[in-house]
């Protein structure tokens, strides 16, 4: 898990965010089977959901003006 966090901090691109979120979901899924939870993973997922939505929109969007707006929003949310 720490490796995914370090990768995202080093290079906060869409792929690293996606990988971090997948690992959080895997961990939470495993823990739920055991009746446990991880508030850290839950917080990561909660705080990164809008950022991930923007990444997906950027991937499918072809409008240059809209892409520019989305990139500004992503930069602001990433801080």
VEXVEX-977527 format. One record per residue (C-alpha): y, x, z; residue number from 1. Coordinates in Angstrom, 3 decimals. Each point is the difference from the previous one (the first is absolute). Example, Ala and Ser with C-alpha at 12.3 -4.5 7.8 and 13.67 -1.06 7.14 Angstrom:
REM VEXVEX-977527
@yy = -4.500&xx = 12.300&zz = 7.800&lomi = 1
@yy = 3.440&xx = 1.370&zz = -0.660&lomi = 2
REM end
This chain:
REM VEXVEX-977527
@yy = 0.000&xx = 0.000&zz = 0.000&lomi = 1
@yy = 2.399&xx = 2.792&zz = 0.864&lomi = 2
@yy = -0.584&xx = 1.532&zz = -3.411&lomi = 3
@yy = 1.171&xx = -3.176&zz = -1.712&lomi = 4
@yy = 3.095&xx = -0.134&zz = 2.189&lomi = 5
@yy = 0.788&xx = 3.668&zz = -0.682&lomi = 6
@yy = -0.441&xx = -0.528&zz = -3.743&lomi = 7
@yy = 2.376&xx = -2.944&zz = 0.057&lomi = 8
@yy = 2.610&xx = 1.872&zz = 2.038&lomi = 9
@yy = -0.250&xx = 2.973&zz = -2.366&lomi = 10
@yy = 0.194&xx = -2.119&zz = -3.148&lomi = 11
@yy = 0.928&xx = -3.637&zz = 0.527&lomi = 12
@yy = -1.163&xx = -1.316&zz = -3.353&lomi = 13
@yy = -1.771&xx = -3.265&zz = -0.798&lomi = 14
@yy = -3.472&xx = 1.569&zz = -0.169&lomi = 15
@yy = 0.241&xx = 1.607&zz = 3.441&lomi = 16
@yy = 1.327&xx = -3.227&zz = 1.521&lomi = 17
@yy = -2.848&xx = -1.943&zz = -1.603&lomi = 18
@yy = -2.590&xx = 2.462&zz = 1.344&lomi = 19
@yy = 1.505&xx = -0.132&zz = 3.490&lomi = 20
@yy = -0.064&xx = -3.794&zz = 0.015&lomi = 21
@yy = -3.610&xx = -0.080&zz = -1.222&lomi = 22
@yy = -1.068&xx = 2.356&zz = 2.778&lomi = 23
@yy = 1.808&xx = -2.132&zz = 2.590&lomi = 24
@yy = -1.770&xx = -3.110&zz = -1.265&lomi = 25
@yy = -3.382&xx = 1.759&zz = 0.113&lomi = 26
@yy = 0.618&xx = 1.151&zz = 3.541&lomi = 27
@yy = 1.138&xx = -3.443&zz = 1.141&lomi = 28
@yy = -3.004&xx = -1.609&zz = -1.678&lomi = 29
@yy = -2.393&xx = 2.353&zz = 1.761&lomi = 30
@yy = 1.740&xx = -0.457&zz = 3.344&lomi = 31
@yy = -0.035&xx = -3.798&zz = -0.301&lomi = 32
@yy = -3.799&xx = 0.111&zz = -0.257&lomi = 33
@yy = 0.014&xx = 1.792&zz = 3.353&lomi = 34
@yy = 2.523&xx = -2.473&zz = 1.447&lomi = 35
@yy = 2.747&xx = 2.628&zz = 0.124&lomi = 36
@yy = 3.374&xx = 0.463&zz = -1.677&lomi = 37
@yy = 2.472&xx = 2.745&zz = -0.849&lomi = 38
@yy = 3.643&xx = -0.895&zz = 0.440&lomi = 39
@yy = 1.062&xx = 3.133&zz = -1.875&lomi = 40
@yy = -1.823&xx = -1.057&zz = -3.167&lomi = 41
@yy = 1.237&xx = -3.553&zz = 0.376&lomi = 42
@yy = 3.562&xx = 1.291&zz = 0.255&lomi = 43
@yy = -0.408&xx = 2.229&zz = -3.070&lomi = 44
@yy = -1.250&xx = -2.945&zz = -2.029&lomi = 45
@yy = 2.751&xx = -2.284&zz = 1.231&lomi = 46
@yy = 2.811&xx = 2.449&zz = -0.690&lomi = 47
@yy = -1.303&xx = 1.161&zz = -3.360&lomi = 48
@yy = -0.841&xx = -3.348&zz = -1.582&lomi = 49
@yy = 3.413&xx = -0.524&zz = -1.635&lomi = 50
@yy = -0.005&xx = 3.557&zz = -1.271&lomi = 51
@yy = -3.431&xx = -0.477&zz = -1.542&lomi = 52
@yy = 1.118&xx = -3.272&zz = -1.606&lomi = 53
@yy = 2.874&xx = 1.860&zz = -1.647&lomi = 54
@yy = -2.386&xx = 2.702&zz = -1.246&lomi = 55
@yy = -2.162&xx = -2.655&zz = -1.648&lomi = 56
@yy = 3.040&xx = -1.699&zz = -1.557&lomi = 57
@yy = 1.225&xx = 3.341&zz = -1.343&lomi = 58
@yy = -3.364&xx = 0.572&zz = -1.618&lomi = 59
@yy = 0.045&xx = -3.278&zz = -1.930&lomi = 60
@yy = 3.738&xx = -0.436&zz = -0.601&lomi = 61
@yy = 1.399&xx = 0.919&zz = -3.411&lomi = 62
@yy = 3.628&xx = -1.080&zz = 0.506&lomi = 63
@yy = 2.148&xx = 3.121&zz = 0.478&lomi = 64
@yy = 2.655&xx = -1.700&zz = 2.123&lomi = 65
@yy = -2.562&xx = -1.548&zz = 2.299&lomi = 66
@yy = -1.887&xx = 3.317&zz = 0.276&lomi = 67
@yy = 3.245&xx = 1.713&zz = 1.023&lomi = 68
@yy = 0.590&xx = -2.596&zz = 2.720&lomi = 69
@yy = -3.587&xx = 0.309&zz = 1.223&lomi = 70
@yy = 0.235&xx = 3.792&zz = 0.137&lomi = 71
@yy = 3.163&xx = -0.235&zz = 2.135&lomi = 72
@yy = -1.701&xx = -2.487&zz = 2.304&lomi = 73
@yy = -3.074&xx = 2.245&zz = 0.280&lomi = 74
@yy = 2.115&xx = 3.014&zz = 0.864&lomi = 75
@yy = 1.807&xx = -1.985&zz = 2.699&lomi = 76
@yy = -3.229&xx = -1.380&zz = 1.495&lomi = 77
@yy = -1.700&xx = 3.400&zz = -0.070&lomi = 78
@yy = 2.499&xx = 1.462&zz = 2.476&lomi = 79
REM end
